[in-house]
């Protein structure tokens, strides 16, 4: 299992555990976590799975592709250099302890 720490916009921490191979969005939705919607089911078309990745983890993620980069221009909350779409982050053992913060809104 891969542990992920999700911090709400207000600073509350939630720890979730997910199987390797699922996306961060799937793990969050599966855990009933509010704040990540995943409306398109992970098909990289809705932008409702936006997260801010903790600085310590940002460089450890695979680089985003062009499609994710374009979609992030349409997020409801401001895009920052830490922005990623959680449906495009596949959880692997290397990401155990991954920490992300939720944006204030997804719509
Ligand atoms: S779930 Fe729709 S873009 Fe990630």
Backbone and ligand atoms as CSV (ligand in chain L), in Angstrom:
chain,resi,resn,atom,element,x,y,z
A,1,UNK,N,N,0.840,-1.199,0.000
A,1,UNK,CA,C,0.000,0.000,0.000
A,1,UNK,C,C,0.874,1.248,0.000
A,2,UNK,N,N,0.335,2.267,-0.592
A,2,UNK,CA,C,1.044,3.550,-0.670
A,2,UNK,C,C,0.273,4.552,0.192
A,3,UNK,N,N,0.971,5.186,1.110
A,3,UNK,CA,C,0.330,6.195,1.964
A,3,UNK,C,C,0.427,7.561,1.287
A,4,UNK,N,N,-0.663,8.290,1.360
A,4,UNK,CA,C,-0.686,9.648,0.813
A,4,UNK,C,C,-1.273,10.564,1.879
A,5,UNK,N,N,-0.684,11.714,2.020
A,5,UNK,CA,C,-1.192,12.704,2.966
A,5,UNK,C,C,-1.827,13.831,2.161
A,6,UNK,N,N,-3.094,14.086,2.455
A,6,UNK,CA,C,-3.835,15.125,1.734
A,6,UNK,C,C,-4.192,16.218,2.733
A,7,UNK,N,N,-3.804,17.431,2.430
A,7,UNK,CA,C,-4.041,18.563,3.321
A,7,UNK,C,C,-5.152,19.427,2.727
A,8,UNK,N,N,-6.156,19.710,3.531
A,8,UNK,CA,C,-7.269,20.533,3.060
A,8,UNK,C,C,-6.809,21.984,2.919
A,9,UNK,N,N,-7.582,22.803,2.224
A,9,UNK,CA,C,-7.215,24.223,2.106
A,9,UNK,C,C,-7.119,24.899,3.478
A,10,UNK,N,N,-7.808,24.332,4.472
A,10,UNK,CA,C,-7.763,24.895,5.832
A,10,UNK,C,C,-6.614,24.326,6.660
A,11,UNK,N,N,-5.892,23.355,6.111
A,11,UNK,CA,C,-4.723,22.822,6.796
A,11,UNK,C,C,-4.939,21.504,7.519
A,12,UNK,N,N,-6.128,20.916,7.393
A,12,UNK,CA,C,-6.374,19.628,8.058
A,12,UNK,C,C,-5.764,18.486,7.233
A,13,UNK,N,N,-5.059,17.603,7.922
A,13,UNK,CA,C,-4.396,16.486,7.237
A,13,UNK,C,C,-5.240,15.226,7.266
A,14,UNK,N,N,-5.325,14.556,6.126
A,14,UNK,CA,C,-5.964,13.247,6.067
A,14,UNK,C,C,-4.971,12.281,5.448
A,15,UNK,N,N,-4.813,11.119,6.068
A,15,UNK,CA,C,-3.941,10.087,5.499
A,15,UNK,C,C,-4.803,9.033,4.842
A,16,UNK,N,N,-4.451,8.701,3.607
A,16,UNK,CA,C,-5.152,7.607,2.948
A,16,UNK,C,C,-4.118,6.588,2.500
A,17,UNK,N,N,-4.572,5.357,2.345
A,17,UNK,CA,C,-3.685,4.297,1.862
A,17,UNK,C,C,-4.323,3.704,0.620
A,18,UNK,N,N,-3.523,3.490,-0.392
A,18,UNK,CA,C,-4.061,2.985,-1.649
A,18,UNK,C,C,-3.146,1.915,-2.217
A,19,UNK,N,N,-3.734,1.092,-3.056
A,19,UNK,CA,C,-2.940,0.061,-3.725
A,19,UNK,C,C,-2.039,0.716,-4.754
A,20,UNK,N,N,-0.888,0.115,-4.973
A,20,UNK,CA,C,-0.001,0.606,-6.033
A,20,UNK,C,C,-0.720,0.471,-7.373
A,21,UNK,N,N,-0.490,1.436,-8.221
A,21,UNK,CA,C,-1.037,1.352,-9.573
A,21,UNK,C,C,-2.285,2.175,-9.787
A,22,UNK,N,N,-2.993,2.519,-8.707
A,22,UNK,CA,C,-4.159,3.380,-8.889
A,22,UNK,C,C,-3.690,4.834,-8.911
A,23,UNK,N,N,-4.542,5.698,-9.437
A,23,UNK,CA,C,-4.167,7.115,-9.467
A,23,UNK,C,C,-4.484,7.754,-8.120
A,24,UNK,N,N,-3.857,8.872,-7.881
A,24,UNK,CA,C,-4.157,9.612,-6.650
A,24,UNK,C,C,-5.634,10.004,-6.631
A,25,UNK,N,N,-6.180,10.380,-7.758
A,25,UNK,CA,C,-7.611,10.727,-7.803
A,25,UNK,C,C,-8.465,9.520,-7.390
A,26,UNK,N,N,-8.183,8.351,-7.958
A,26,UNK,CA,C,-8.952,7.140,-7.614
A,26,UNK,C,C,-8.832,6.835,-6.127
A,27,UNK,N,N,-7.636,6.981,-5.598
A,27,UNK,CA,C,-7.418,6.701,-4.174
A,27,UNK,C,C,-8.222,7.666,-3.313
A,28,UNK,N,N,-8.224,8.934,-3.676
A,28,UNK,CA,C,-8.929,9.946,-2.887
A,28,UNK,C,C,-10.438,9.752,-2.967
A,29,UNK,N,N,-10.952,9.540,-4.161
A,29,UNK,CA,C,-12.392,9.337,-4.331
A,29,UNK,C,C,-12.815,8.046,-3.619
A,30,UNK,N,N,-12.013,7.014,-3.758
A,30,UNK,CA,C,-12.306,5.736,-3.109
A,30,UNK,C,C,-12.338,5.855,-1.597
A,31,UNK,N,N,-11.543,6.763,-1.072
A,31,UNK,CA,C,-11.489,6.963,0.379
A,31,UNK,C,C,-12.571,7.945,0.846
A,32,UNK,N,N,-13.355,8.435,-0.090
A,32,UNK,CA,C,-14.446,9.354,0.275
A,32,UNK,C,C,-13.961,10.741,0.653
A,33,UNK,N,N,-12.803,11.076,0.166
A,33,UNK,CA,C,-12.202,12.361,0.515
A,33,UNK,C,C,-12.906,13.501,-0.231
A,34,UNK,N,N,-13.391,14.471,0.506
A,34,UNK,CA,C,-14.009,15.628,-0.148
A,34,UNK,C,C,-12.895,16.501,-0.709
A,35,UNK,N,N,-13.165,17.138,-1.816
A,35,UNK,CA,C,-12.188,18.097,-2.334
A,35,UNK,C,C,-11.513,17.653,-3.611
A,36,UNK,N,N,-11.594,16.361,-3.925
A,36,UNK,CA,C,-11.160,15.881,-5.238
A,36,UNK,C,C,-12.388,15.228,-5.857
A,37,UNK,N,N,-12.803,15.750,-7.005
A,37,UNK,CA,C,-14.061,15.300,-7.590
A,37,UNK,C,C,-13.831,14.188,-8.619
A,38,UNK,N,N,-12.984,14.425,-9.567
A,38,UNK,CA,C,-12.710,13.392,-10.576
A,38,UNK,C,C,-13.890,13.129,-11.479
A,39,UNK,N,N,-14.521,14.196,-11.902
A,39,UNK,CA,C,-15.775,14.096,-12.669
A,39,UNK,C,C,-15.650,13.257,-13.951
A,40,UNK,N,N,-14.525,13.351,-14.620
A,40,UNK,CA,C,-14.390,12.632,-15.904
A,40,UNK,C,C,-13.862,11.212,-15.711
A,41,UNK,N,N,-13.702,10.811,-14.461
A,41,UNK,CA,C,-13.273,9.439,-14.198
A,41,UNK,C,C,-11.802,9.184,-14.489
A,42,UNK,N,N,-11.048,10.240,-14.597
A,42,UNK,CA,C,-9.606,10.068,-14.809
A,42,UNK,C,C,-9.182,10.130,-16.254
A,43,UNK,N,N,-10.064,10.639,-17.092
A,43,UNK,CA,C,-9.746,10.704,-18.523
A,43,UNK,C,C,-9.071,12.009,-18.939
A,44,UNK,N,N,-8.665,12.774,-17.974
A,44,UNK,CA,C,-7.938,14.020,-18.231
A,44,UNK,C,C,-8.719,14.978,-19.121
A,45,UNK,N,N,-9.974,15.211,-18.744
A,45,UNK,CA,C,-10.737,16.212,-19.492
A,45,UNK,C,C,-11.499,17.183,-18.588
A,46,UNK,N,N,-11.540,16.961,-17.273
A,46,UNK,CA,C,-12.440,17.786,-16.454
A,46,UNK,C,C,-11.749,18.788,-15.521
A,47,UNK,N,N,-10.538,18.562,-15.156
A,47,UNK,CA,C,-9.794,19.459,-14.230
A,47,UNK,C,C,-10.330,19.463,-12.801
A,48,UNK,N,N,-11.212,18.554,-12.433
A,48,UNK,CA,C,-11.767,18.602,-11.075
A,48,UNK,C,C,-10.989,17.701,-10.106
A,49,UNK,N,N,-9.782,17.384,-10.466
A,49,UNK,CA,C,-8.924,16.571,-9.595
A,49,UNK,C,C,-7.623,17.315,-9.312
A,50,UNK,N,N,-7.678,18.628,-9.421
A,50,UNK,CA,C,-6.505,19.489,-9.246
A,50,UNK,C,C,-5.960,19.384,-7.816
A,51,UNK,N,N,-4.643,19.251,-7.701
A,51,UNK,CA,C,-3.977,19.290,-6.388
A,51,UNK,C,C,-2.697,20.122,-6.505
A,52,UNK,N,N,-2.240,20.595,-5.352
A,52,UNK,CA,C,-0.926,21.229,-5.267
A,52,UNK,C,C,0.010,20.233,-4.591
A,53,UNK,N,N,1.056,19.841,-5.285
A,53,UNK,CA,C,1.981,18.849,-4.764
A,53,UNK,C,C,3.021,19.533,-3.875
A,54,UNK,N,N,3.214,18.965,-2.702
A,54,UNK,CA,C,4.220,19.475,-1.768
A,54,UNK,C,C,5.577,19.573,-2.472
A,55,UNK,N,N,6.283,20.667,-2.225
A,55,UNK,CA,C,7.563,20.923,-2.902
A,55,UNK,C,C,8.519,19.734,-2.863
A,56,UNK,N,N,8.583,19.066,-1.729
A,56,UNK,CA,C,9.534,17.962,-1.570
A,56,UNK,C,C,9.227,16.811,-2.530
A,57,UNK,N,N,7.999,16.756,-2.998
A,57,UNK,CA,C,7.578,15.642,-3.844
A,57,UNK,C,C,7.493,16.006,-5.318
A,58,UNK,N,N,7.434,17.263,-5.597
A,58,UNK,CA,C,7.173,17.711,-6.968
A,58,UNK,C,C,8.171,17.125,-7.967
A,59,UNK,N,N,9.437,17.191,-7.633
A,59,UNK,CA,C,10.467,16.716,-8.569
A,59,UNK,C,C,10.497,15.198,-8.664
A,60,UNK,N,N,9.819,14.524,-7.760
A,60,UNK,CA,C,9.836,13.053,-7.771
A,60,UNK,C,C,8.721,12.470,-8.626
A,61,UNK,N,N,7.827,13.339,-9.097
A,61,UNK,CA,C,6.751,12.865,-9.967
A,61,UNK,C,C,7.236,12.838,-11.413
A,62,UNK,N,N,6.707,11.904,-12.188
A,62,UNK,CA,C,7.013,11.948,-13.616
A,62,UNK,C,C,6.524,13.275,-14.189
A,63,UNK,N,N,7.212,13.819,-15.186
A,63,UNK,CA,C,6.780,15.100,-15.749
A,63,UNK,C,C,5.392,15.001,-16.371
A,64,UNK,N,N,4.677,16.117,-16.363
A,64,UNK,CA,C,3.339,16.112,-16.962
A,64,UNK,C,C,3.460,16.102,-18.477
A,65,UNK,N,N,2.441,15.547,-19.118
A,65,UNK,CA,C,2.433,15.595,-20.582
A,65,UNK,C,C,1.747,16.884,-21.049
A,66,UNK,N,N,1.739,17.076,-22.344
A,66,UNK,CA,C,1.210,18.311,-22.929
A,66,UNK,C,C,-0.277,18.497,-22.600
A,67,UNK,N,N,-1.017,17.406,-22.629
A,67,UNK,CA,C,-2.458,17.479,-22.363
A,67,UNK,C,C,-2.732,17.953,-20.941
A,68,UNK,N,N,-2.022,17.383,-19.977
A,68,UNK,CA,C,-2.199,17.806,-18.581
A,68,UNK,C,C,-1.822,19.280,-18.437
A,69,UNK,N,N,-0.749,19.659,-19.068
A,69,UNK,CA,C,-0.284,21.049,-19.003
A,69,UNK,C,C,-1.375,21.995,-19.532
A,70,UNK,N,N,-1.991,21.635,-20.631
A,70,UNK,CA,C,-3.049,22.483,-21.204
A,70,UNK,C,C,-4.271,22.519,-20.297
A,71,UNK,N,N,-4.652,21.354,-19.770
A,71,UNK,CA,C,-5.841,21.292,-18.910
A,71,UNK,C,C,-5.676,22.134,-17.649
A,72,UNK,N,N,-4.471,22.162,-17.133
A,72,UNK,CA,C,-4.236,22.917,-15.901
A,72,UNK,C,C,-4.459,24.419,-16.090
A,73,UNK,N,N,-4.530,24.846,-17.329
A,73,UNK,CA,C,-4.848,26.260,-17.580
A,73,UNK,C,C,-6.316,26.553,-17.270
A,74,UNK,N,N,-7.118,25.497,-17.107
A,74,UNK,CA,C,-8.555,25.690,-16.901
A,74,UNK,C,C,-9.036,25.336,-15.507
A,75,UNK,N,N,-8.153,25.279,-14.543
A,75,UNK,CA,C,-8.568,24.907,-13.189
A,75,UNK,C,C,-9.388,26.023,-12.538
A,76,UNK,N,N,-10.309,25.630,-11.666
A,76,UNK,CA,C,-11.168,26.617,-10.991
A,76,UNK,C,C,-10.366,27.458,-10.001
A,77,UNK,N,N,-9.417,26.838,-9.320
A,77,UNK,CA,C,-8.527,27.573,-8.410
A,77,UNK,C,C,-7.227,27.853,-9.159
A,78,UNK,N,N,-6.514,28.863,-8.710
A,78,UNK,CA,C,-5.306,29.286,-9.418
A,78,UNK,C,C,-4.329,28.143,-9.643
A,79,UNK,N,N,-3.767,28.125,-10.832
A,79,UNK,CA,C,-2.671,27.194,-11.112
A,79,UNK,C,C,-1.391,27.786,-10.535
A,80,UNK,N,N,-0.566,26.917,-9.951
A,80,UNK,CA,C,0.749,27.339,-9.465
A,80,UNK,C,C,1.777,26.348,-10.028
A,81,UNK,N,N,3.069,26.583,-9.804
A,81,UNK,CA,C,4.069,25.617,-10.266
A,81,UNK,C,C,3.899,24.238,-9.615
A,82,UNK,N,N,3.140,24.179,-8.517
A,82,UNK,CA,C,2.926,22.902,-7.820
A,82,UNK,C,C,1.667,22.180,-8.293
A,83,UNK,N,N,0.956,22.762,-9.239
A,83,UNK,CA,C,-0.313,22.175,-9.683
A,83,UNK,C,C,-0.100,20.916,-10.518
A,84,UNK,N,N,-0.903,19.917,-10.220
A,84,UNK,CA,C,-0.973,18.696,-11.038
A,84,UNK,C,C,-2.406,18.191,-11.019
A,85,UNK,N,N,-2.719,17.353,-12.003
A,85,UNK,CA,C,-4.011,16.662,-12.006
A,85,UNK,C,C,-3.787,15.320,-11.309
A,86,UNK,N,N,-4.541,15.089,-10.244
A,86,UNK,CA,C,-4.278,13.875,-9.459
A,86,UNK,C,C,-4.627,12.598,-10.212
A,87,UNK,N,N,-5.452,12.699,-11.257
A,87,UNK,CA,C,-5.757,11.480,-12.030
A,87,UNK,C,C,-4.571,11.056,-12.883
A,88,UNK,N,N,-3.607,11.942,-13.018
A,88,UNK,CA,C,-2.432,11.626,-13.841
A,88,UNK,C,C,-1.239,11.209,-12.984
A,89,UNK,N,N,-1.454,11.113,-11.669
A,89,UNK,CA,C,-0.384,10.680,-10.768
A,89,UNK,C,C,-0.655,9.237,-10.370
A,90,UNK,N,N,0.120,8.338,-10.926
A,90,UNK,CA,C,-0.051,6.924,-10.582
A,90,UNK,C,C,0.758,6.632,-9.329
A,91,UNK,N,N,0.110,6.032,-8.354
A,91,UNK,CA,C,0.789,5.774,-7.078
A,91,UNK,C,C,1.687,4.543,-7.193
A,92,UNK,N,N,2.939,4.739,-6.848
A,92,UNK,CA,C,3.924,3.660,-6.850
A,92,UNK,C,C,4.601,3.657,-5.475
A,93,UNK,N,N,5.348,2.613,-5.202
A,93,UNK,CA,C,6.032,2.509,-3.907
A,93,UNK,C,C,6.951,3.713,-3.682
A,94,UNK,N,N,7.507,4.240,-4.752
A,94,UNK,CA,C,8.400,5.411,-4.654
A,94,UNK,C,C,7.670,6.636,-4.114
A,95,UNK,N,N,6.361,6.637,-4.243
A,95,UNK,CA,C,5.580,7.812,-3.826
A,95,UNK,C,C,4.958,7.628,-2.445
A,96,UNK,N,N,5.415,6.623,-1.717
A,96,UNK,CA,C,4.881,6.408,-0.368
A,96,UNK,C,C,5.191,7.639,0.492
A,97,UNK,N,N,4.145,8.270,1.016
A,97,UNK,CA,C,4.326,9.487,1.805
A,97,UNK,C,C,4.041,10.759,1.019
A,98,UNK,N,N,3.670,10.592,-0.234
A,98,UNK,CA,C,3.338,11.743,-1.089
A,98,UNK,C,C,2.380,12.688,-0.353
A,99,UNK,N,N,2.683,13.953,-0.412
A,99,UNK,CA,C,1.874,14.951,0.294
A,99,UNK,C,C,1.379,15.994,-0.694
A,100,UNK,N,N,0.064,16.212,-0.685
A,100,UNK,CA,C,-0.535,17.202,-1.578
A,100,UNK,C,C,-1.512,18.062,-0.790
A,101,UNK,N,N,-1.740,19.250,-1.292
A,101,UNK,CA,C,-2.731,20.148,-0.684
A,101,UNK,C,C,-3.846,20.371,-1.701
A,102,UNK,N,N,-5.074,20.385,-1.197
A,102,UNK,CA,C,-6.223,20.592,-2.069
A,102,UNK,C,C,-6.406,22.070,-2.366
A,103,UNK,N,N,-6.845,22.396,-3.553
A,103,UNK,CA,C,-7.160,23.794,-3.860
A,103,UNK,C,C,-8.479,24.179,-3.190
A,104,UNK,N,N,-8.770,25.466,-3.076
A,104,UNK,CA,C,-10.010,25.892,-2.425
A,104,UNK,C,C,-11.265,25.373,-3.123
A,105,UNK,N,N,-11.214,25.234,-4.437
A,105,UNK,CA,C,-12.401,24.699,-5.144
A,105,UNK,C,C,-11.991,24.003,-6.430
A,106,UNK,N,N,-12.882,23.110,-6.874
A,106,UNK,CA,C,-12.639,22.353,-8.108
A,106,UNK,C,C,-13.570,22.795,-9.231
A,107,UNK,N,N,-14.574,23.631,-8.890
A,107,UNK,CA,C,-15.506,24.144,-9.926
A,107,UNK,C,C,-15.414,25.641,-9.982
L,1,LIG,S1,S,-10.426,13.298,-13.130
L,1,LIG,FE1,FE,-10.925,14.575,-14.792
L,1,LIG,S2,S,-9.048,15.540,-15.262
L,1,LIG,FE2,FE,-8.564,14.258,-13.596
